[in-house]
Amino acid sequence: MSCDLSALPDPIRHAAGLSRFLRRMLDCRPWLGEQLAAHLDESVDADAMRAFLAQRGLSADTLRPALRDLRAWTICHVLVRDLAGLASLTEVTETMTVLAEVAIRTAHDLLREALVERYGVPLSPTGWEQELLVIGMGKLGGRELNVSSDIDLIFVYPEDGDTGGRKVISNFEFFEKLGKQLIQALAEVTENGQVFRVDMRLRPNGDSGPLVASFDMLENYFITQGREWERYAWIKARVLNGERWRELEEIARPFVFRKYLDFGAINAMRDLHAQIRREVARRDRAHNIKLGPGGIREIEFIAQVFQLIRGGRDAGLQIRPTLQVLARLAKRGTLSPATVEELSSAYTFLRRLEHRLQYLDDAQTHDLPEGDEDRALIARAMGCADWRALLAELDRHRAVVSRHFEDVFGNPNGEGHGLDDMWAGAEDTEQGAAALAELGYRDPRAAAERLAAIRGAVRYRHLPDHIRSRFDALMPRVVEAATQTRAPDDTLARCLDLMEAIGRRGAYLALLQQYPHALRRVAELAGVSRWAAQFLTRHPILLDELLDDRELETTPDWTAFRAELAAQLDAIEPDMERQMDLMREQHHAKVFRLLTQDIAGVLTVERLADHLSALADIMLALAIPLCWRKIRNRHRDEPKFAVISYGKLGGKELGYASDLDIVFLYDDDAPEAAELYSRLAQRVNTWLSSQTAAGILFETDLRLRPNGDAGLIACSLDSFRKYQLESAWVWEHQALTRARFSAGDAALGEAFEGIRDEVLRLPRDLAELRREVLEMRQKMRDAHAGKSELFDLKHDDGGLVDVEFLVQYLVLGHAHAHPQLTGNLGNIALLRIAGELGLIPADLAAACGDSYRRLRHLQHRQRLNDRPSRVDPDEAAAVRRPVQALWRHVFGEG
């Protein structure tokens, strides 16, 4: 009996003209048209589906027809709304996903109940009830199910054991029976059709493996047999029922998401894609919009490869829906916003087209039709003028996807390299030296001997084959990249240090292999700065920072950085080891970005120091609450605790390798305060200075606290004030001129600043002050007396320390009359203020400030190449002269 379409609303009639499946459903289910019309203005959710099933009185006999009627109603409802322009792509895929969830849970619960009646409840050896967890894979797991999709499932249960009924069977047998019945309830084709085709091939060992697996079986499989393509498949895995899903996720997560940056995933997924392409070509399915060139699968691969690469270190990428993953990749700068916009637009277009192909006959197809009638229907359903117009839009999207896919997965080393033979024969140093000489190396024999030593080393010969092949592909490119720098010999030596350091770490080799511009950046950095090369060699994870030039050129947003890092640290609470590593990794990454800007000439020494000091303040601020949470018996939620920085950090002149001179203060009257804050101070110090797998944050120096090494590690505010006013030496007041509140309780920080101001403004006898300052300066000279003929930029007369002592003397001697000198403004600004006040000649103050800036620049240059802070006296003669002149003016000696 055919349905009278004229009696139905326009959207239903319109859809029926585009879908033979809808017409069949309306004809064979007389109730369907009225049901569709009644709910046309709203989407179908889980509650509506459960209500639909409840009306049919679920039982063992009615389960199959009820589920099939639910499927017919749901798919026809979403079909009509979609073709009428009432449903978004998200509504379509979400509705189909919810349909699968409701069907699976309903069937599971009814079938389990019957099995329990027969065999009893499945129990663990300790008596805990066991459950079958149904894992949705693929588009079901990602909440992206299409309208005529099969569903990929895996069945897992927690623990082995036996049932507790009169007829005892093993838990494995119980859940195997339940799994088979569930598949049959969903996939069996009856006179009412089927609910979903069920594909179980993604389970461990595929078709040859058992239908169900315990947690232990699954974990052992992941460890011993899990393959790369299975990591890709498990990204979208989602448990659809049961209470012990968190345990299952903990088993799967380390298999899917590596702790390191896994750039080897690119090669693995490139190989998987090549297999798919070969299969498509074999079956002549170039017009398959899912698997063909520029199709849905390529977009999914782009999104998921970055999840595999970075997901282990960025929990925010451990999500499932493709469009959401792409959006997060744009937010993180992994893909450009323009790229993500194009891929998202293509994905939406392709998924809409996929659904319209399937609406025709409810067939699981992704192939474009060949008949003119079907082509016309699809073009109309897509809102295109004709088939040619649709193909033009489709080709445009597929071309965009193919371009972006090639950008990500293209093999830049697919062809050989002109220096392959040189590297293959590297142990012949004569031949190697000749080749290197032609490339422009100044000492080709030394370079050839180094290459020969690497090639002939036991460590190289014992590399796994897949890693050695990557190493072999890179070495000729390293040799070539070094020739593009000003000092090829130095560059090559530093790059080879890095290559030896990462030689067994395939992920880093894969990164350099996949991204040739990153290798070029390594050579550029190594050629300019020995320290940068060493830093990269110690922390090769920073190679990842070289992939996005935009990020390296961006001015740091410290407020946003602090908020994001704080959120990441909170997300992995209470994993202290991972928190410590994360802070180190983020600190090293920021330092490296500043380093690249520094080397590029974007930052002045002063601006660099400001950034490094701001970064250190953030690390201190984040460490305090993390350490406080781990103190037992703490008496308040927020500690009344502060970190006071001295020296380079206090003066905001921090360098790359500077240690932190810090003092810990607290202001708390609780009886247990002294003990608690001492423990907190010790924890913070350990947090900063401990060596972990990711390195250390900072070396720290706590000797500037009251009474130095003999004093308490954390000092109360009152004790600090009393000490400064009554017991401190002049040199401690000198140090206080460069002290500031860096992190912790803001009110306590303000109180410290008040004490500092009070102490610095004490009236002092200038003659006595001069004597003590000069005595301390002489002690420092004696401690650093050396026989070098070179000029020590820091310690020799006219160097940096002289400028610092001059400023400290002027502040301590005159701040009582001129409070503006107490500001923590830096030495150059304080010299200028002293000149403006007439305390020293203004022109000499300016010249001395310029000298201080130039001395810091020379010191910074030396440190970038890991050299001592000494230069030829002639180079520094003009720079030291104003400093020496001001010293004579102030102290009358020199």
Secondary structure, DSSP 8 states (H G I E B T S, - for coil): ----GGGS-HHHHHHHTT-HHHHHHHHH-TTHHHHHHHTTTS---HHHHHHHHHTT---TTTHHHHHHHHHHHHHHHHHHHHHTT-S-HHHHHHHHHHHHHHHHHHHHHHHHHHHHHHH--EE-TTS-B---EEEE-HHHHTT---TT--EEEEEEES---EE-SSS--BHHHHHHHHHHHHHHHHH--BTTB-S--EE-TTSTTGGGS-SEEEHHHHHHHHHHT--HHHHHHHTT-EE-S-S-HHHHHHHHHHHHS-SS--THHHHHHHHHHHHHHHHHHHTT-TTBTTTSTTSHHHHHHHHHHHHHHHTTT-GGG----HHHHHHHHHHTTSS-HHHHHHHHHHHHHHHHHHHHHHHHHT----B---SHHHHHHHHHHTT-SSHHHHHHHHHHHHHHHHHHHHHHH--TTSS--TTHHHHHTTT-HHHHHHHHHHTT-SSHHHHHHHHHHHHHSHHHHTS-HHHHHHHHHHHHHHHHHHHTSS-HHHHHHHHHHHHHHTTT-HHHHHHHHH-HHHHHHHHHHHHH-HHHHHHHHH-GGGGGGGS-HHHHTS---HHHHHHHHHHHHHHTTT-HHHHHHHHHHHHHHHHHHHHHHHHTT-S-HHHHHHHHHHHHHHHHHHHHHHHHHTSTT-S-SS--EEEEEEHHHHTT---TT--EEEEEEE----TTHHHHHHHHHHHHHHHHH--BTTB-S--EE-TTSTTGGGS-SEEEHHHHHHHHHHT--HHHHHHHTT-EEEEE-HHHHHHHHHHHHHHHTS---HHHHHHHHHHHHHHHHHHT----SSEETTTSTTSHHHHHHHHHHHHHHHTTT-GGGGS---HHHHHHHHHHTTSS-HHHHHHHHHHHHHHHHHHHHHHHTT--SEE-HHHHHHHHHHHHHHHHHHHS--
